[in-house]
């Protein structure tokens, strides 16, 4: 009798496999990083074959650590770094080019060209998204335009596209030997090619972008059996698929309209459940699919996407050598009382929500001889909290709902200094759940619902438990002064790259 649900969590910097009990508790986890490739300034790539190898490694690792037999698994779900784009040969499984990562800005010229007719919001009414380098559609177009022979192969259906969920599910279910070529509504909504109402690829946008429909995966719900796994997970149903931020929304059990979560990872992503209604943003947010369970009506969300948060800590580690590991940033930041008057706006990939300025670049402002590496570490952490406040304010304006607390998850939520500062700068309590890896949990929940390990979403709500809460301690006057200075710093990043 199956008693567990599992998830492949294919992230921007690493891949993990997690196994959960019916109570949502972790049985076993294994995780491995993969290489980040930066062939040119603004370009970010991954090797898809390396990532598939990591998936196989962590599956074996977690099964061994937990001494879990395949018969114990009701199903496996997949969650993934969204918008990261792979095109590969259907017959042999070889990518035609490296995966172009969501942070990559090479499609800036394509987006500017598309915006000449209808502006940055040309496709927003249909897709909920502004024209930006972030999304998959322009990345597919770049590959079709720049890699020889791919367009003809795509028109024949021999070269096929997927975000990382599609790539992983295709390989899990057999790859060139009968692999299932699908995606779910949440991932499809990040391509800029899916119509929010029909939940299908939009023929008009496909024509404008020059993307052949034959290369696109079938769009399915987020929780249903797509096929059965081969290899290390032989005969386990592959039954859940959610983009990482939607998976975290699901794992945080934000099932009611008005419930929100913020995930602190490589970037930062706040999602607000808007129910069965797609709310168009007037304040720089994205309208996205939250999830769809089986044949039920789809649930929509508003999203504020921030490109660089945890990646800034990695930059301090890898590029500057200020710390030896990411966890050390808190101790370094605690060596000083405050930020020393500096603000660090990490617009390394341009600015995402609520600005959508791909020509912005990072700045550190307010530097004096007084500033030391502790201040730099503190300013890097504070940047995450300030960017989150900008998104929250946009969300309040769009939804008309004032958030009373914020559920948080992801790797950075174990940084007490950051979480306290986040509560201080927002002026609302910040709450961490007992299982902070809610991205993996959400994908496991989707798979377990499809395979009847859980019978209804209320069963999942009963699993959610609070681990820690931070309450605001900063005086309101200080909060407003610091935030005003931050907003001033952000304006210094605008229009740095000239067309």
N, C-alpha and C positions, 0 to 999 in steps of 0.2 A: 504493500500500500504506500503510494507516494506521500511524503510528509513535508517536502521542501519545495521552494521555488528558487530559481537562480537567475542571475543576470550577467551578461557581458556588458561592461561599461567602457566603451571605447572613447577616451577623452583626448584632449588636445595634446597633452604631454605624456600620458600613460594610458595603459589598458588594464582593467581589473576584472576579475570574475568573483562574484559574491554569491553565497548560498544563504538563504533565510528560512527560518521556521515559520509556522503558521502565525506565530505571535509577532512576527516581524523582527526577530532577533537574529543576529549574525551567527552562522554556523562556522563559516570559513571564508577567507578572502586571500587572493593572491594578486599581486600587482607588478607590472613592469613598465619602465619608461621606454619611449622610442625617440629616435633622433629628430631634432628640429633642423630643417635645411633652409638656409637663407642665401639663395643664389645671387640675388641683387638687392639693393636697398628697397624695402617695401614688399619684397617677394617672400612668401613663407610656404614651404612645401613639406610633405611627408612622403615616405616610401610606403605605398599601400601593401606591398608584399611583406615588408618588415612588420607592419601592423597586424596582418593576418597571422604571421608567425607568433607575435606576442599574444594574440587571442588564444592560439593553441597552447602556448606555454602556460598561461594563467589558468586556463580550464584544467589542465593536468595538475597544476600546482594546488589549486583550491580543493579539487576532489581528493587529492592525496592528503592534504593537511586535515581536512574534515572527516577523512575515511568514509566518504559518501559514495554509495553505489548508485549507478544510473537509475536503478529501479526506485530510488528514494526521491527522484526529481519529478515533480508533476509537469514542469515546463520550464523553458528558459526564455527570458526576454532580452531584448537588445536595446541599449540606449547609447547615444553617440554625440560627439562634437558635431554640431549642425553646420550646414552650409559648406563644409569641406567636401570638395568635388573630385570624384574619380570617374574617368572614362576608361573602359577596358574591353579587351577582345573576348566576346562571349564564348568563342570556341576553345580558347586555351587559358583564359583567365589572366592574361598578362595586361597590366595597365599600359595605355598608349603614352602616358605621361605621368609624372608624379602627381599625388593628390595636391590640389591647390587649396590651402588652408583658409578658413573663414577670415583670418586677420590680414590676408594678402590684399595689397592695394593695386595690383597691376591692371585691373579692369577699369581704372579711373577714366581712361580715354573712351572706353566703350560706354560707360554710364553717362559721360558728358555728351557723347554723340546721340544717345537715346533720349536724353533730356532736352535736346534742341527742339523737339516737337512734343510739347505738352509739359515740359518742366520736370523737376525732380519727382513730382507726385503723379507722373503720367499713368502709372499702373496701380496707384494706391487704392482707388475705389474697388478694383477687382481683387487685388492681392493683399491689401493692408500694409504694403511696404513701400518706402521711398526708393528711388533709384540710388543704389549705393554699392560699393565694392564688396560689401559684406555677403551678399546673397549668391546662390549657386548659378542662377541663370546666366549672368554675364561671364562667369568662370567657364561654363560649358561653351559659350560662344567663343571665348578666347582660345580654348583647346581646338575647337572646330576650325577656327581661322588660322591657327598657327602651327598645328601639327599635321604634317603632310599625310594625305590619304585618309584621314579620320572622318572627314565629312561624308565621303562616298560610303565608307564602311558603316557610318551611323545611319545613313538613309536606307541601307540594306538591312539594318537591325543587327549587324555583326559587331559594331562598336556600341556599347551600352553605357549609360550613365547611372550613377548612384551617389547619394551622400553616403557617409560611412556606415549608416545602418544597413543600407541596401547591399553594400560591398560585403559586410560581415555576414548578413543573412544568406546571401547568395553562396558564399563559401561554406557556411555551416550546413546548408542543405544540399551540398554536393558540388558546388562550383560548376566546372564545365560538364559534369555528369549529372545534369538535371537540377542544378541550383535554381531556387525560386527567385525571380527578379521582381521584388516588390518594395514599396515603402509605405509608411503610414501617413495619415492626414497631417500630423504635427510636423514631420520632416518635409513633406511636400509643400507645406505652407511657407517654407523658408527658401524656396527656389526662385520665387517671383514668377513662377510659371503656372501656379495652381489658382483657380478661381475659388474664392472663399465660400461662395454660395453653392456652386455645383459640386465642389470637392473633386474636380477633375481638371486635367491640363487644359488651359485656355487656348483654343485654336488661334485666336487673333494675336496673342502675345507670342506664341510659338513662331508664328509667321514673321512677326517684327524682329524677334531675336535670331531667327534663322536656326531654330533647334528642331530637328526631325522628331516627330512623335515616336517613331519606331525605336528610338534609343532610350525612351523613358520607362521607368518601372510602373507596374500597376499600383494604383493607390488603394490601400486597404485601411481598415480600422486599426486602432492602436492595441486592441486586445481581441485576438482571434488566432486560431491555429493556421499558420501559413504553410507548414510542412514539418517534416521530422528531420532531425539532425543526423548527419553521418559522422564518421570518425570518432573523436574522443567523447562525444555526447550521443553516440549512436542510439537512434530510436526515441530520443527525448523530443517532445513537441516543441517547436519554435513558435511561440504563441504571444509574444508581446513586442511592440516596437514603438518607442517614443524618443523624440529629440531630448537631449539631456535636460534642458530647462523645464520642458513639459513633464518629464519623468519626475523631476524634483517637486513640481507642483502636485503631482499625483501621489508621490511618496510622503509629502507633507499633509496629505489628505485635505487639500484645499478644494473640496468638492462643491462648495456653495458659492454663488455669486457674491463678490465682495471680499473673499478670502485671498490673501496674498502671501508670497514667500520671496526671499532673496537668497540666491546661491552665490557664494564667494569662491570662485575657482580661478582659472587663468584670467577670465573676465568676470564681470558681475552681472547677474541677470535677475531682474525683479518681474514677477508675473502676477497679475491680478485676474482671478476668474471672473468673467462677465456673463457666465451662464450660456444659454442657447442663442445669445445675440452677439453678432460681430459689431463691436463698438469702434467706429472710425476715430482715430486720434486727431486732435487739433493742436497737440502740444509736443509733437516729436516722438511719440511712442509708436510701437508696431502693433498692428492688429494681427493676431496669430491664432492658429488652432491650438486649443489646450490639449484635448484628447477626444477620442471617440471609442466607446466600449461596445464591441460587437455591432449590432444593428441599431443601437440607441442613437438618439439625436447627438450631433457633435456639440462639444463644449468649447467656447472661445475664450480668449484671454487678451489682455493688454500687456505688452512687454516693454520694459526699459532695458536696453542692452548696452553694457559698458565694455569696451574692448579690453582694457588693461587694468587689472587689479592684482591678482596673485602673480601675474607675469612681471609686474614691476618689482616684486620681491625677488623673483628669479633673476631679473636684470641686475639688481644690486649684488646678487651672489655671483652670477656667471660673467657679467661684463665688467663690473667694477671690483669684484673680489672683496666687498665690504664685510660679507658674512660667508661662513663655510657651508651652512645649510639654511633652508628657508625658515625653519623654526627659530633660528638665532636672531631674527630681525626684532622680535619683541624685547629680548634682553638688551639689545643695542639701543632700541628706541627708549627704553626705561632709564638709560644713563643720563637723560636730559629731562627737564621739567615740562618743556613744551617744544613747539617746532622752530623756535629761535627766529620767528618772523618770516620763515620761508614757506612757499607753497609749490608743490610739484604736480604739474598737470601732465599726465603720461599719454599724450596724444600720439603715441608711436605709430598707430595705424589710422591716423585721423581721429576725429571725435565721432562717437556713435550717439546714442540718445542723450539729451533731446535735440542735439545740434545737427547731426548728420553732415559734418564738414570733412570730406576726405582730404582736403588740402591743408588741414591743421597739422602741426607737429608739436612734440613735447617741449615743455619749458619748466625751468626752475626759476622762480622770481623771489626777490627780497633778499638776495645773498649779501652778507657782510663778512668781515674777517672773523666775527664771533662764531659763525656757523661751523659745526663739526659733523663728523659722520653720524653721530647720534641724532642730530636734528634732521639729517637727510633720511635716516630710517624712519623717524617719526612722521615726517612729511609724506613719505611714501605710503605709510599705513593710513594716514589721515585722508589722502587722496581717494582711497576706496570709499570712505564714509561720506565725503563731500559729494562724490559722483552719485552715490546712492540717494542722497537727499535731493539732488536735482531731478532724478528720475521719479522719486516719490511725490515731489511737488507737481510734476506733470501728470502723474497718475491721479492725484486728488482732483486736479482741474478737469481731466477727461471724464472721470467716473462720477464726480460729484459725491464720492464717498470718502470721508476722512478716516484714514487708517488709525486704529487705536493701539495696535502693536504690530511687530514685524517678526514673522517666523523666519529663521535663518538656517542655512545648512552649507555644506562644502568645507574644504580644507582649512580656510582661514578662520572659521568660527571657534577654533580652539585658542585663538589669540585673544586673551582677556582684555588687553589694552585696546585693541581695535574694537572689540564688541562694546566696551564701555564708552569709547569715543563715539561709536555709531549711535548708541542710545542718547548720548549727550547732544549730538549735532542734529538728530531727528526730533528730540523731545518726546519720544514714545519708548515704551519698553521693547527690548529685543529678546527674543525667546529662542533658545536652542533645544531641539528635541533629543531624546536619548540616542536614537540612531541618526547621526548627522549625515551619513552617506545616503541621503534620501533619493539621489538620482538612481543608484543601483536598486534601491528598494522599490521605487516607482515602477521600474521595468519588470522587476520580479512580481510585483502586485498584478501588473497587466497580464503577465503570462499565467499566473495562478488563478486569476478570474476566468480566463479563457478555458482553463483545464479543470475548473471546479474545485481547486484547493480552497478557494474562498467562494462563497455563493453570491455575495453582494458587497457593494462598497462600504456599507455600514460595518462589516466585519473588519475592514481595514482601519476605519476611524477608531475603533476600540484599541488598536495597537499603538496609537500615537501617545507618547508620554513626554512631558517636559523634563529636561535635564538641568537647565540653568536659565536664569533671567537677569538681564541687566536693566536697571532703571536710570533715567536721566538724572544727572547731578549738576550739570553746568547751568549757571544762571542764564536766563533768557537773553539778557543784554549781551553777554559774552558770545552766546551762540550766534546771534544776529550779526555781530561785528565780524566774527571769524568767517562766517558764511559769505558776507558781503565782500571780504578780501579775497576769498576763493573765487567768487564770480568774476572779480576784476582780473585775477590771474588767468582765468580761462580765456578771456578776450585776447590775451597776448599770444595765444596759439593760432588764432584765425589767419587764414590766407597766407601761411608761410610758403607753401609750394605754389609757384606761379605756373599757370598752364603753358 
